[in-house]
Amino acid sequence: MYAIVDIAGQQFKVEAGKKIYVNRLPEEVGASVNFDKVLLTDNDGQVKVGAPYVGGAAVKATVLEHLKGKKVIVFKKKRRKGYTRKNGHRQYLTCIQIEEIA
């Protein structure tokens, strides 16, 4: 069984027992989180599509840790003008483990 869930403005395909990385959530480490914006569920071929959300469906997850993603280098250059800019960015992430899809 899997579900498509809207978490912090992004859509993720989740299954029970899987770990996923999402944008930073305000919950503490070890806290339980419920996501009720379920867009689609699939239970062994029985697909339910929401309009926009599936009624009565929810995903329960546990926050494992807060971390930072890999560094992304942003480099800008205009040739023959002497213009170069280098900037880096690390996204704040939260690792969550999906407990169940109800």
C-alpha positions in Angstrom: 0.0 0.0 0.0 1.2 3.5 -0.8 -0.1 7.0 -0.8 0.7 10.4 -2.4 0.8 13.0 0.4 1.2 16.8 0.3 3.8 17.7 3.0 4.8 21.3 3.3 3.8 22.2 -0.2 5.5 19.2 -1.9 4.1 15.9 -2.9 5.7 12.6 -1.8 5.0 8.9 -2.5 5.0 7.2 0.9 4.9 3.6 2.1 4.8 2.2 5.6 8.3 1.8 7.1 10.0 4.1 4.6 12.2 7.1 5.5 11.9 10.3 3.6 13.5 13.7 3.7 11.2 16.7 3.7 11.7 20.5 4.2 12.2 21.4 7.9 9.2 20.7 10.1 8.7 22.6 13.4 8.1 19.4 15.5 10.7 18.1 17.9 12.8 14.9 17.3 10.8 11.9 18.4 7.4 13.6 17.9 4.5 12.0 16.1 3.2 13.9 13.1 -0.1 13.3 11.2 -0.6 14.4 7.5 -4.2 14.5 6.4 -3.6 16.0 2.9 -3.6 12.7 1.1 -4.1 13.0 -2.6 -4.2 9.4 -3.6 -4.1 5.9 -2.0 -3.5 2.6 -3.6 -4.3 -0.6 -1.6 -3.4 -3.6 -3.8 -4.9 -2.2 -7.0 -7.8 -0.3 -5.4 -7.0 3.3 -6.2 -8.8 6.2 -4.5 -8.2 9.6 -6.0 -9.2 12.7 -4.0 -10.8 15.8 -5.2 -8.6 17.4 -3.9 -8.0 15.2 -0.9 -9.1 11.6 0.0 -11.7 11.8 2.8 -10.8 9.9 6.0 -7.2 9.1 4.9 -4.2 10.1 7.0 -0.5 9.3 7.2 1.2 8.9 10.6 4.9 9.6 10.8 7.7 10.0 13.4 10.4 12.7 13.3 13.8 11.0 13.4 16.2 14.0 13.0 16.8 17.5 11.7 19.8 18.0 9.4 21.2 20.0 6.5 21.3 18.8 2.9 24.3 18.8 0.6 25.8 22.1 -0.5 24.6 23.5 -3.8 26.9 25.9 -5.5 25.3 28.8 -7.3 27.8 30.3 -9.8 27.0 33.3 -12.0 29.3 34.6 -14.8 29.0 37.1 -17.6 31.8 36.5 -20.1 34.2 39.3 -21.0 32.8 41.6 -18.4 34.8 40.5 -15.3 31.6 39.6 -13.5 31.6 36.4 -11.4 29.6 35.5 -8.3 29.8 32.4 -6.3 27.3 31.5 -3.6 26.5 28.3 -1.7 23.3 27.0 -0.1 22.4 24.1 2.2 18.7 23.3 2.7 17.4 22.5 6.1 15.7 19.1 6.1 13.8 16.8 8.4 14.1 13.0 8.2 10.7 11.3 9.0 9.8 7.6 9.1 6.3 6.7 7.9 4.6 4.5 10.5 1.2 3.8 8.9 -1.3 4.8 6.3 -4.8 4.9 7.6 
